[in-house]
Amino acid sequence: MVRRRRLVWRGREVEQNVRDAAADGLFDAAEHVLEEANRTIPHEEGVMMRSGQTDVDRTALEATVSYDTPYARYQHEELHLRHDPGRRAKWLELTMDERERAVQEYVADKIRQALRG
């Protein structure tokens, strides 16, 4: 006797679930980077730190962490500026370098959860 099994292919559904999970992971990762970057951002009154924001383009699967003050770029790029102990120029770039593995794990964890789902 031959047993028949029916296989239903849901490739597009799985692909969309993985993309959605990756976007969720990017959101979590961007929030993590922002939180960590704020620990070393130059700080006097906190205006620049409070202007920090994240954004995720779910279609392109890209995340952005940014600061919206007229002087954020100058503070970030100018290495000759003096900062309080624990604060630094290039705070966002350096944080991203330091947290690269964590960023990858946020995305990977969300994808793993979606595939188990």
C-alpha positions as CSV (number, residue, x, y, z in Angstrom):
1,M,0.0,0.0,0.0
2,V,1.4,3.4,-1.0
3,R,0.9,6.2,1.5
4,R,0.4,9.6,0.0
5,R,1.4,12.8,1.7
6,R,0.4,16.2,0.7
7,L,3.1,18.9,0.8
8,V,2.0,22.5,0.8
9,W,4.8,24.9,-0.3
10,R,4.5,28.2,1.5
11,G,7.8,29.8,0.3
12,R,6.4,33.3,-0.2
13,E,4.8,33.3,3.2
14,V,8.0,32.1,4.8
15,E,10.1,34.6,2.9
16,Q,7.7,37.4,4.1
17,N,7.9,36.2,7.7
18,V,11.7,36.2,7.5
19,R,11.8,39.7,6.1
20,D,9.4,40.9,8.8
21,A,11.5,39.3,11.5
22,A,14.6,40.9,10.0
23,A,13.0,44.3,10.1
24,D,11.9,43.7,13.7
25,G,15.5,42.7,14.6
26,L,16.8,45.8,12.9
27,F,14.5,48.0,14.9
28,D,15.7,46.3,18.2
29,A,19.3,46.6,17.0
30,A,18.9,50.3,16.1
31,E,17.4,51.0,19.5
32,H,20.2,49.2,21.2
33,V,22.8,51.2,19.3
34,L,21.1,54.4,20.2
35,E,21.0,53.5,23.9
36,E,24.6,52.5,23.9
37,A,25.7,55.5,21.9
38,N,24.0,57.8,24.3
39,R,26.3,56.5,27.1
40,T,29.3,58.2,25.4
41,I,27.7,61.1,23.5
42,P,29.1,64.6,24.4
43,H,26.7,65.9,27.0
44,E,26.1,69.3,28.6
45,E,22.4,69.8,28.7
46,G,21.3,66.6,27.0
47,V,19.7,68.3,24.0
48,M,21.7,66.4,21.4
49,M,21.1,63.1,23.2
50,R,17.4,63.7,23.4
51,S,17.4,64.4,19.6
52,G,18.6,60.8,18.9
53,Q,16.2,58.7,16.9
54,T,16.0,55.4,15.0
55,D,14.2,54.5,11.8
56,V,13.8,51.3,9.9
57,D,13.0,51.0,6.2
58,R,11.2,47.6,6.2
59,T,11.3,47.4,2.4
60,A,15.0,48.0,2.0
61,L,15.8,46.3,5.4
62,E,17.9,49.2,6.5
63,A,18.1,50.9,9.9
64,T,19.2,54.4,10.7
65,V,20.4,55.9,14.0
66,S,20.7,59.7,13.9
67,Y,20.8,62.9,16.0
68,D,18.9,66.0,14.9
69,T,20.7,69.1,16.2
70,P,22.6,71.7,14.1
71,Y,25.8,70.7,15.9
72,A,25.6,66.9,16.0
73,R,27.7,66.3,13.0
74,Y,30.4,68.8,14.2
75,Q,30.5,67.2,17.6
76,H,30.7,63.8,16.1
77,E,33.5,64.5,13.6
78,E,35.8,67.0,15.3
79,L,38.4,65.1,17.1
80,H,40.0,68.2,18.7
81,L,37.0,69.0,20.9
82,R,37.4,68.2,24.6
83,H,34.7,66.1,26.2
84,D,33.9,65.1,29.8
85,P,35.3,61.8,31.0
86,G,33.5,58.9,29.4
87,R,32.3,61.1,26.5
88,R,33.8,61.1,23.1
89,A,33.8,62.3,19.5
90,K,32.8,59.6,17.0
91,W,30.4,58.2,19.6
92,L,28.0,56.8,17.2
93,E,30.5,55.4,14.7
94,L,32.6,53.8,17.5
95,T,29.5,52.4,19.2
96,M,28.4,50.8,16.0
97,D,31.9,49.2,15.6
98,E,31.8,48.0,19.2
99,R,28.3,46.6,19.0
100,E,28.4,45.1,15.5
101,R,28.1,41.5,16.8
102,A,25.2,42.4,19.1
103,V,23.4,44.1,16.1
104,Q,23.8,40.9,14.1
105,E,22.5,38.8,16.9
106,Y,19.3,41.0,17.3
107,V,18.5,40.3,13.6
108,A,19.5,36.6,13.7
109,D,17.4,36.0,16.9
110,K,14.3,37.4,15.4
111,I,14.8,35.3,12.2
112,R,15.3,32.2,14.2
113,Q,12.1,32.9,16.2
114,A,10.2,33.4,13.0
115,L,11.5,30.1,11.5
116,R,10.5,28.2,14.6
117,G,7.2,29.9,14.7
